[in-house]
Structures are given as structure tokens and as C-alpha cells.
Amino acid sequence: MKLVFHRPDHFRPTNRTSTYRPLPFRFMRWPGGEVLLTNDVGEFIFLPTDAFSAFAEQRLTNTCAVYAELKAKHFLHDSASTVPLQLLATKYRTKKSFLEGFTSLHMFVVTLRCDHSCPYCQVSRVNEDRTRFDMSIETADRSIELMFQSPSSALKVEFQGGESLLNFDLIKWIVNRVRERNKTEGRDIQFVVATNLAPLTDEILAFCADHGIYLSTSLDGPEFLHNRNRPRPGGNSHQVAIANLAKARTALGHDRVSALMTTTEASLRYPKEIIDEYVARGFDSIFLRALSPYGFAVRSRMAFRYETVQFVDFYNAGLDHIIELNRRGTPIIEVYTQLLLQKMLTPFATGYVDLQSPTGAGIAAVVYNYDGDVYASDEARMLAEMGDTSFRLGNVHQDSYASIFGGARLKAIVEGSCLETMPGCSECAFAPYCGADPVLNWATQGDPIGHRPTSAFCAKQMAVFRRLFDLLRNGDAFTRELLVRWATQVDTREAVA
């Protein structure tokens, strides 16, 4: 049987009154008789239903009010010139620029020991006296060798635990070794220590000050909530954290100490109180972060004690309070909102691993575990502590850089995390602003691609995007200006993974 193919002219509408060509776009029906259109470079526009139908059917005339905006935002092309398409390609390269430097964040798990017993802990910590869970100098040295084989011009070294300061001698050794090596490498090096601050001493602070080291700590809210979420012997974790926070700021500088919170079931009732605690302690940003299904958070069932809709309500109440605080003259940013807005309102990429396509696991960040195993992300390492090594990339003592970062495991992770080809994501209007997390999909759904209709991550993202688009569309002038200001700040904040 001979197949006959029609010429391209056969498929062109016969009732077309314009000569434009629609460029690739996604769309979503919106309340109030509008349609949201987005494209791969993050441009968006709201159209009335009749205007959308005319545009999609190539009936839109160049005298229509929306025609010029559709053209300016690369939803249509109407000339023989290739310059607009070249500009579109430039925007797309800019959006994907996080791929240029390859792996820049290198996390060293220097110990699993910890002095706290947080029920939501994602790490599967061990008691303070179990030093066999400390990273050795040999493992640290081999990890440093692998790190410097990364082509990235900027390298961030982040020390994780357990409680990382319980193996401070190794942190000192790594910092000195990296600095010595960097005399010939010439990279832009940054050091961050993730710590609950309890083991902090004057010696540690002096070393951090001498070497420009940043501290990232945890603050879950006011005293009653922090102590409940983050218990330690003596029951005074909040008191210790606040006292050492002040000492650290005095020694290092106010902006060299950041904090993260985790939303537990107990936190859901106190969004305002949590945010007010951050304001009271002099922070100008807060990351309203949901629980992750790893480590003790799973064993204690802490990760499953509230539904996505409850977290979304918590987030919305928190965002409303933050906007109101700014309205009253108290500047504070919700970091996750800022990261999303940066993707929605600017041409630039974000380095936040969870909002990248393909995923930043392995290609933006990597974890060197205390035992030398290498994982694509901190979440992959947490999953391995639960007995599932599906995302283990290799071992620093057994594998080369090429086999770890160019091997089949990482290639499969990257291949399976491109939103542009994933079922349920490829046609989603929010895809240009979202990210893929195969580790989370595997942990919660048993599949690295995941199933969007039953994905808690997807449900949360959809709700947050709808809220932000609604604020940008229908919020008052102050709110719209505030959100734009967050998105366009030069020093966009990124949370520690």
C-alpha cells in the first residue's frame, strides 16, 4: 500500500485573516472566563476565551489589543526575519543556564551523630558516642579530589550531619585542604556549615570568622514549638539556639547566619507566630518548608500526619501575614515564593535544585556520605539510610569521576526528570516554573517519573502557583509591586537543600 502525504498547505486554515504562526505554548482555563498561556521561556499572558480561540485558530488580526503583547512575549511570529526566534532561543538558553557549570554544590556528610532527637529528622541520625559514623580523612580527601574535577568555576562546600559540628576537627581539615588546593585551582569557594548551633564554641566561631564560613541553622518558631519539634537533653533547644545565634552573629556578621524551619503537624496552627519569631530574631526572610518523607520522619510517621491541603492553608496564611508585615513597614521575604517568582517574572534561572528541569540532583548538587558513598542529592542519601540505594552514584574509593558523574545511574536520573517530556507535566501551564524530583517520586510513589494526579508535590505546586498568579492578577497595587520586587532583587536567596 502506497502512503500519500499531503503538502503543508493542506493543513493551513482556509479562513485565516492573519499571517502569523503560533509559537509553542501551554494553556490552562482560568476562573472568570480567561485562559492562562505560558511558554518555555516563562512568559505568560491572560486572554479572554474568545481572544484565545481566535489566536489558536489563527484568526487573530494584528489590530486586536492583545496581538502586540502576544508577539512581544514570543507566542506568535509574523515576519520572515529570524531575529525574534534567535531572541527566543537566547531566552531559553538563559533559563537553562544552571546547566553550564555542572555540579557546584558539594555536600560533605561529616557525621551522622547528633545531640538532638527531632522526630521529623530526615537523616536517620545516631547517638553522639557512635564515632564509627564519622567521615574519615581519607574519605574526605578523596571527595575533595572529585569535587575539584567539577568544571564549575564556583564551588560551594556544605557540611552536613547529623550535627556537623560534632566532627569539627574534620571540618577544619577539609577547609584547610580545600583552601590549599584552591591556590592552584583558582575557584570561587564558599563554605557553609549546617548546624543546630548547640555545640558552638568560641574556637569554632574564630575559625569560621577567619575563613569566611557561613552557618545555616534551624529555627522552627517560638520557644514552645521549637522545643517540641527539636527536643534535646535539658529541654532547652530554643534557648540554646537563640543564645548561640546571637554569639554567631556577633562573631561572623548578621548576614552570615541563616535559618530554616520545618512545618510539622504542630506547626500548622501557628503560621503567624512562626513568622513573628523570625522577625523578632532579626531575620528578613523565612522558608515555609513542608516535611520530607525520609529518615525518622517516616519511622515516626511524622511525614504523613497532615495532608497537602493543610500545608497549603498554612502557606497561604503565612504568605498573607508576610505581605501584611511588609505593608506595615517590616520587610521580610518568603523564600520559596521568591524563587518561584524569579522563574515567573524574570528571564533568569534559579540554582534551587527542586525547581530545575532536568533535576539538579547530581548535576547541580551532590552528596559525599560519611562512608564514601556518593548520592545524587541529600534526599537520595536520606533514602539510602532507609535501605534504598536506588540513587547511589558510586563510592569515592572505588569509582572515578567519569563513572560517578557520567555513569548510567546519573544519566537515567537526568533523562527521567525533564518536565518537557514527563506525562502530566509536558502539557501543564506551570511547567516552565516547576521542577522534577525523581527521588521524591520514587520514595512516595515507587516510580522516578511519578503519577501527577496522586502526587502530593504536584498538588502543592499547583496550589501555590494558582495563588501567586491570582495575586499578580488580582492583588492590590502594593502586593503586586512587592512580589515583583522580590523577584527582581539581585541577591535572590536560595535555601540550603
C-alpha positions in Angstrom: 0.0 0.0 0.0 1.4 3.3 -1.0 1.2 6.1 1.5 0.4 9.6 0.3 1.3 12.6 2.4 -0.4 16.0 2.0 1.7 19.1 1.4 1.9 21.5 4.4 -0.5 23.9 2.7 -3.2 21.3 3.2 -3.2 21.7 6.9 -3.3 25.5 7.0 -6.6 27.1 8.0 -8.5 28.4 5.0 -10.3 31.2 7.0 -7.1 32.8 8.3 -7.1 36.6 8.2 -3.5 36.9 9.6 -0.1 35.7 8.5 1.3 34.9 11.9 2.5 31.5 13.2 1.7 30.4 16.8 4.9 29.5 18.7 4.9 26.7 21.2 2.7 27.4 24.3 0.8 25.7 27.0 -2.5 26.9 28.4 -4.9 26.5 31.3 -8.5 27.5 31.8 -8.8 30.2 34.5 -11.7 31.3 36.6 -13.7 34.3 35.2 -13.7 33.2 31.6 -10.0 33.7 31.0 -7.2 31.4 29.7 -3.6 31.5 31.0 -1.0 30.9 28.3 2.7 30.2 29.1 5.7 29.3 27.0 9.0 27.6 27.5 10.8 30.8 28.5 8.4 31.6 31.2 6.4 34.4 29.5 2.7 34.4 30.4 -0.4 36.2 29.3 -4.1 36.0 30.3 -6.6 36.1 27.4 -10.3 36.2 27.3 -11.8 33.0 26.0 -12.8 34.4 22.6 -9.4 36.0 22.0 -7.7 32.7 22.9 -9.9 30.8 20.4 -9.1 33.4 17.7 -5.4 33.2 18.5 -5.3 29.3 18.5 -7.3 29.2 15.2 -5.1 31.8 13.6 -8.0 34.2 13.2 -6.5 36.9 15.4 -5.9 40.2 13.5 -2.9 42.4 14.1 -5.4 45.2 15.1 -6.5 43.3 18.2 -5.4 44.7 21.5 -3.6 41.5 22.6 -1.8 40.9 19.3 1.3 43.1 20.1 1.7 41.6 23.6 1.5 38.0 22.2 4.2 38.9 19.6 6.4 40.7 22.2 6.2 37.6 24.5 7.0 35.1 21.7 3.6 33.5 21.5 3.5 34.3 17.8 5.8 35.1 14.9 4.7 37.1 11.9 7.8 38.0 9.8 10.4 36.5 7.6 13.1 37.7 10.0 14.8 35.1 12.2 15.8 37.7 14.8 12.7 37.1 17.1 13.4 33.4 17.0 17.0 34.0 17.9 15.9 36.1 20.8 13.6 33.4 21.9 16.5 30.9 21.8 18.6 33.2 23.8 15.9 33.5 26.5 15.7 29.7 26.6 19.4 29.3 27.0 19.3 31.8 29.8 16.5 29.8 31.6 18.7 26.7 31.3 21.9 28.4 32.3 22.1 26.4 35.5 23.4 23.5 33.4 26.5 25.4 32.3 28.7 25.0 35.3 27.6 21.4 36.1 27.9 20.4 39.8 28.6 23.4 42.0 27.1 22.4 45.4 29.1 19.6 47.2 27.7 18.4 50.5 30.0 16.5 52.9 28.3 14.4 55.5 31.0 14.6 58.1 29.0 12.6 60.8 25.6 11.1 61.5 26.0 11.8 65.2 23.6 14.3 66.7 22.7 15.7 70.1 19.1 16.4 69.2 16.3 13.9 68.8 13.9 15.6 66.3 11.0 13.3 65.5 10.9 14.7 61.9 14.6 14.2 61.3 15.2 13.3 57.6 18.7 12.0 58.2 18.4 8.9 60.4 20.8 10.3 63.0 22.8 8.2 65.5 23.8 8.9 69.1 26.7 11.2 69.9 29.1 8.5 71.0 28.9 6.4 67.8 32.0 7.8 66.1 32.1 5.0 63.6 29.6 7.1 61.7 32.1 9.9 61.2 33.7 10.6 57.9 37.5 9.7 57.8 40.2 12.0 56.5 40.9 9.5 53.7 37.2 9.7 52.5 37.2 13.5 52.8 40.5 13.8 50.8 39.1 11.6 48.0 35.8 13.6 48.0 37.8 16.8 47.6 39.7 15.3 44.7 36.4 14.5 43.0 34.9 17.9 43.8 37.8 19.7 42.0 37.2 17.7 38.9 33.9 19.5 38.5 34.1 22.1 35.7 32.2 24.7 37.8 34.1 27.9 38.4 32.2 28.3 41.7 32.1 25.6 44.3 30.0 25.6 47.5 31.2 23.2 50.2 28.4 22.4 52.6 29.0 20.4 55.8 26.0 18.3 56.8 25.2 15.8 59.6 23.8 14.6 61.9 25.1 17.5 63.7 28.2 18.5 61.7 29.9 20.4 64.5 30.4 17.1 66.4 33.1 16.4 63.9 34.5 19.9 63.8 38.2 18.6 63.6 37.4 17.1 60.2 35.6 20.3 59.1 38.8 22.3 59.9 40.9 19.7 58.0 38.6 19.9 54.9 38.5 23.7 54.9 42.3 24.0 55.1 42.8 21.3 52.5 40.4 22.9 50.1 42.0 26.3 50.5 45.4 24.9 49.9 44.3 23.1 46.8 42.5 26.2 45.5 45.7 28.1 45.4 46.4 26.4 42.1 42.7 25.8 41.1 41.5 29.4 41.4 37.9 28.6 42.0 35.3 30.8 43.8 34.9 28.8 47.0 32.2 29.2 49.7 31.8 27.2 52.9 28.5 26.6 54.7 28.1 24.6 57.9 24.6 23.2 58.6 24.2 23.1 62.4 21.7 23.3 65.3 24.3 25.7 66.9 24.3 23.7 70.2 28.0 22.6 70.1 29.1 26.1 69.1 32.3 27.3 70.9 34.5 30.4 70.7 37.1 28.3 68.9 34.6 27.2 66.3 33.4 30.8 65.8 37.0 32.1 65.5 37.8 29.5 62.8 34.6 30.4 60.9 35.4 34.1 61.1 38.9 33.6 59.8 37.7 31.5 56.8 34.5 33.4 55.9 32.3 30.4 56.7 28.5 30.7 56.7 26.3 29.0 59.2 22.8 27.6 58.4 20.7 26.6 61.4 17.2 25.6 62.3 14.5 27.7 63.9 11.0 26.2 64.0 9.3 29.1 65.7 8.7 30.4 69.2 10.1 28.6 72.2 7.2 26.2 72.9 7.1 25.0 69.2 10.8 24.8 68.6 11.3 22.8 71.8 8.5 20.4 70.8 9.9 19.9 67.3 13.5 19.8 68.2 14.0 18.2 71.6 17.4 17.8 73.2 18.6 16.8 76.7 17.6 19.5 79.1 14.6 20.5 77.0 16.1 23.9 76.2 16.9 23.7 72.5 15.3 27.1 71.7 17.2 28.8 74.5 20.5 27.3 73.3 19.8 28.1 69.7 18.9 31.7 70.3 21.8 32.4 72.6 24.3 30.9 70.1 22.6 32.6 67.2 23.5 35.9 68.9 27.1 34.8 69.5 27.5 33.7 65.9 26.1 37.0 64.5 28.5 39.0 66.8 31.5 36.9 65.6 30.6 36.4 61.9 28.3 39.2 61.0 24.5 39.3 60.9 24.0 38.1 57.4 26.4 35.1 57.7 23.9 33.1 59.8 20.7 31.9 58.1 17.9 29.7 59.4 15.4 27.1 58.1 12.1 25.9 59.6 10.2 22.7 59.0 6.4 22.5 59.2 5.2 19.7 61.4 1.6 18.9 62.3 2.0 21.1 65.4 3.3 24.0 63.3 0.1 24.2 61.2 -1.8 26.2 63.8 0.9 28.9 64.2 2.0 30.4 60.9 1.9 34.0 62.3 3.7 33.1 65.4 6.5 31.3 63.5 6.9 34.3 61.2 6.8 36.7 64.1 9.6 34.7 65.8 11.8 35.1 62.7 11.1 38.9 62.7 11.8 39.1 66.4 15.1 37.4 65.9 16.2 39.8 63.2 15.7 37.6 60.1 14.5 39.3 56.9 13.5 36.0 55.2 11.8 32.7 56.0 11.3 29.5 54.0 7.9 27.9 54.8 9.1 24.3 54.3 7.0 21.2 54.3 8.1 17.8 55.8 10.0 15.4 53.6 9.3 11.6 53.6 12.7 10.4 54.7 14.5 9.1 57.8 12.9 9.3 61.2 10.2 11.4 59.7 8.9 8.2 58.1 9.7 5.9 61.0 7.8 8.1 63.4 5.0 8.7 60.8 5.7 12.4 61.2 5.9 12.9 57.4 2.3 11.7 57.0 0.5 13.5 59.8 -1.0 16.2 57.6 -2.4 16.5 54.1 -1.2 18.7 51.3 -4.3 20.9 51.6 -3.4 21.6 55.2 0.1 22.7 54.3 -1.3 24.9 51.5 -3.6 26.5 54.0 -0.6 27.1 56.3 1.4 28.5 53.4 -1.4 30.9 52.3 -2.0 32.1 55.9 1.8 32.7 56.3 2.1 34.5 53.0 -0.8 36.7 53.8 0.8 37.6 57.1 4.2 38.3 55.4 2.5 40.6 52.9 0.8 42.4 55.8 4.0 42.8 57.7 5.6 44.4 54.6 2.6 46.7 54.2 3.2 47.8 57.8 6.9 48.5 57.2 8.5 45.3 58.4 10.5 43.8 55.4 10.5 40.0 55.3 10.6 37.6 52.3 9.1 34.2 51.9 12.0 32.5 50.1 10.1 29.8 48.2 7.7 32.3 46.9 10.7 34.5 45.8 12.3 31.6 44.0 9.1 30.8 42.1 8.5 34.5 41.3 12.1 34.7 39.9 11.2 32.0 37.4 7.8 33.6 36.6 8.8 37.2 36.3 12.5 37.2 35.2 14.5 35.6 32.4 16.9 34.1 34.8 17.4 30.5 36.1 17.5 29.6 39.8 20.1 27.4 41.4 17.5 25.8 43.7 17.7 22.1 42.9 14.0 21.3 43.4 13.0 23.8 40.7 15.1 22.6 37.8 14.3 20.6 34.7 16.2 18.3 34.3 16.6 17.9 38.1 19.6 19.4 39.8 20.3 16.1 41.5 23.8 15.1 40.7 24.3 17.8 38.0 23.8 20.8 40.3 24.4 19.2 43.7 26.0 16.0 45.0 26.5 14.4 48.4 29.6 12.6 49.7 28.4 10.4 52.6 30.4 9.7 55.7 31.2 6.2 54.3 32.4 7.4 50.9 29.1 6.7 49.0 28.1 9.4 46.6 24.5 10.3 46.2 22.6 12.5 43.6 21.1 14.6 46.4 20.6 14.9 50.1 17.2 13.3 49.7 18.9 10.3 47.8 21.3 9.9 50.8 18.3 10.0 53.2 16.6 7.3 51.2 19.7 5.2 51.3 19.7 5.4 55.1 16.3 3.8 54.9 17.8 0.9 52.9 17.1 2.0 49.4 20.3 2.8 47.4 18.5 3.4 44.1 20.1 6.8 43.7 23.6 5.9 44.8 26.0 7.1 42.1 29.1 5.3 43.4 31.8 5.4 46.0 34.8 7.8 46.3 37.2 5.0 47.0 36.0 2.7 44.2 34.8 4.8 41.4 36.2 7.5 39.1 34.8 11.0 38.5 33.7 9.8 35.0 31.9 6.7 36.2 30.1 8.7 39.0 29.1 11.8 37.1 28.9 10.2 33.6 27.6 6.8 34.5 24.3 5.2 33.6 22.7 5.9 37.0 23.0 9.7 36.8 22.1 9.7 33.1 18.9 7.8 33.9 18.1 10.3 36.6 18.5 13.2 34.2 16.6 11.5 31.4 13.7 10.8 33.7 13.4 14.3 35.1 12.8 16.6 32.2 9.4 18.1 32.7 9.1 18.8 29.0 8.7 15.1 28.3 7.0 13.8 31.5 3.4 12.7 31.5 1.2 15.3 33.1 3.9 17.9 33.1 4.7 18.3 29.4 1.3 20.0 28.8 1.0 21.8 32.2 0.9 25.6 32.0 3.0 25.7 35.2 5.8 23.5 33.8 8.2 26.4 32.9 8.3 27.4 36.6 8.3 24.0 38.2 10.9 21.2 38.8 11.2 17.5 38.9 12.3 15.4 41.8 12.7 11.7 40.9 13.9 10.8 44.4 10.7 12.1 45.9 8.6 10.4 43.3 10.4 7.1 43.9 10.1 7.5 47.7 6.4 8.3 47.7 5.1 6.6 44.5 7.6 3.8 43.7 8.4 5.3 40.3 11.0 8.0 39.4 8.7 9.6 36.9 5.7 9.7 39.3 2.0 10.0 38.7 0.8 13.6 38.8 -2.9 13.1 39.8 -1.8 11.4 43.0 1.4 13.4 43.6 1.5 15.5 46.8 4.3 17.6 45.4 2.3 18.3 42.3 -0.8 19.2 44.3 1.2 21.6 46.5 2.9 23.2 43.5 -0.4 23.7 41.6 -2.0 25.4 44.6 1.0 27.7 45.2 1.2 28.7 41.5 -2.5 29.4 41.4 -2.2 31.6 44.4 0.7 33.6 43.1 -0.8 34.1 39.6 -4.0 35.3 41.4 -2.1 37.8 43.5 -0.2 39.1 40.4 -3.5 39.3 38.5 -5.9 40.5 41.2 -3.9 41.6 44.2 -3.8 45.3 45.2 -1.1 47.6 43.9 1.1 47.1 47.0 1.0 43.3 46.8 1.8 43.3 43.1 4.7 45.7 43.5 6.0 43.7 46.5 6.0 40.4 44.5 7.8 42.0 41.6 10.4 43.5 43.9 11.1 40.1 45.5 11.5 38.5 42.0 13.9 41.2 40.8 16.2 41.6 43.8 19.8 41.0 42.6 20.7 38.7 45.6 17.9 36.2 45.2 18.0 33.8 48.2 18.4 30.1 47.9 17.6 27.7 50.7 20.0 25.1 51.8 18.9 21.8 50.4 
